[in-house]
Amino acid sequence: METKDRAAIIEELVDREMIRDVLYRYVVGIDRCDEVVLRSTYWPDARDHHSDFIGSGEEFVRKFLPALRRQFVKTQHFLGSSLIRINGTTASVETYTHNWHTAKSAAGYQHDILQGARYLDKFEKRGDEWRISDRVVVTDWIMENPRTVDFSHGVLGQSGHVTGARYPEDPQYSHLGGFAPGGAFGAPREERSDLGR
């Protein structure tokens, strides 16, 4: 293998990992309602078509984080396979996802909504950074569970289990320091507003 070919392969592998890092940061940002991490996944001029929402990535962050805090006790987005096709400084990416939402009614009743979906993303590399420039969320199936587990008395009635929470109460912030954008793949840390609290 020629040196040039090896360098191109290594560059593509690095680009793929950078794209995956954006996808992973997205689910952390959504599930923790962490505005800074979520915002770091979209370019400022990005577009998102998400359920009945069509708008910019910034508008998505501003609309969805307060709605998530208001309507859901917790969420968990689990990413499956990603098919990534890079063409220079753009990439087409399809990622499978299973999403769990514990919703709460105005009366305080809780139930679970499970969703199988796919993120159809167009990514752009600007400078040395990849972010989403255009996203369409495709829903393949939805199930509703009329009951959910009550953690108010511990997990399965046992105390001592560590349970998840939103920013800043989730254990990842105290145990791991959070996943702020930065480091090798992320953007510089931005100041956090009170959005979604």
N, C-alpha and C positions, 0 to 999 in steps of 0.2 A: 504494500500500500504506500503510495506517495505521501510525503509530508503534508502537501496541500490537502489531499483527501482526508487524512487523519485530522487535520485542523478543522476542516469543515464539519466533520462528524462530531468532533468534540464541541464545537460551537452550537450545533443543533441540539446536542444532548443538554447543554447548559441552558439553552433557550427553552427546551421542554420543561426542565425543572423550574425555571422561573415562571412559566405559565402555570404549572401545577401549584406553585407557591401562592399565586394570585387566587386560584380556585380554593385552596385550603384557607387562605385568609378570609375569603368571602364568607365561608360557612361559619368561621369563628366570629366574624363581625356580626352576622345575622343572629346567631344563637346567643351570643353574649350581649347583643344590642350595643356593640362597641362602635361608636360612630367613626372614630379615627381609623380603625382597622378596615371597616366596611368601605369608607370613602377611598381608601388607598387602592382599591381594586378597580376603580373606574377612572378613565380619563375624564377631565372636566367637561368635555364636549360629548361624552358617551351617551348612547341611547339605550333604553331598556323597555321591553314589552313584557310585563310581568303581571299575570292575571288580567284584571281590567285596567291596569295602569300602563300608560304609554307616555314616556317622558325621558328626561335626562337622568344620568346616574345620580347627580346631585339631588334632583327632585325625588328620586327613589329613596335615597337615604333619608331625606327630610320627611317624607310621607310615611315610610314603612316602619322606621324605628319607634316613633311614638305609637303607631297602630299596634305593633307587636307587643309593646309593654302594656297597652290598654286592653287588648283582646285575648292575649295568650299568657298562660302561666309560664310556659317554657316551650322551646322548640329544639329539635335536633335534626340537622341536615347531614345526611350521610352520602358521601360521593362514591360512585362506582367507577366504571371504566370511562376513560377519556380517550377519544380518538383525536389526535392532534396532527394537523397538516400545516407546516410552516412554509411560507413563500416569501423569502426575504424578510421584510420588517412587518409582515402581516401573518396572521394564522387563523385558520378555521378550526374550531374546537367543539366537539359534541361530548357532553358529560352527562352520564346517567346519575340520578339522585333519588334517594328515598327520604322523605321528609315527614317528621312526626311533629304535630302541633297539639299541645294541650290547651284547649280553648276554655274560656270562662264566659258564662252568660251574665247579663245584668243582675240576675238573681243569685249569682255566685255558683251556679251549677257548672261542673267541669266535665268535659268529654274530649275524646281524642279524634283527630283527623289525620289520616295517613295518606300520603301522596307519592305516587311514582311519577317522576318527571325527567325532563332532559333540558339542560342548558345548551342552547345553540349560540355560541359566542364567536364574535369576530374580535381578535386581539390585534393590537398594534404595539410595535416596539418603537419607542421614542427615546433617543439617546441610548442608554443601556437598560431601560426599564420596559417591561411588558405590562399592559393593563387592558381591561375590557374596553372596546370602543363601541360595540353593539351587541345587545343580548336579546334573545327571544326565549322565553320559558314555555316549553311544551308540556302540558299535562297529559300523561298517558292513562292514569287511573287514580281514583280517589276512593277511600274507604272511611267510614265513620264508625267509631266505637262509642256507644252511648255512655260508657263509664270509663273512669280513669283511676289510677292508683292514688290513694291519699297518703302523702308523705308526712302529714302533720304529726303522726305518731311513730315516725321512723320508717325505714324501708322494711316492708313485710312485718311491721310491728316491732322491729328491733331498732334500738338506738345505736349510735356510734358510726353509722354509715355516712360517708361524705357525699353530699348531694350537690348538684349543679345549681347555679344561679346566674343572674345577669350581671353586667358590669356595674360596679366594681366588686361585688360580693363573691363572685365565683372564685373557687380555690385556685384557678390558674393564675390569678393576679398576685396572690400572696405566695404561692408555691413556685411558680415559674417566672413571675414578673410580668405576665401578660405577653401578648404577641403584637407589639407595636410594629408598624411598618418601620423598616430600617434594616441594618445589617446588609448582607451581600445582595439580597434581592429586593428589598423594599425601598420606599421613598423616605425622605426625612420625616421625623415625627412632627405632626401638626398639633396645635393646641386643641383640646377637646372643648366643645361647647356643652351646654346643658340639654342638648337635643335628646329627646327620648327618655329623659329621667322622670 
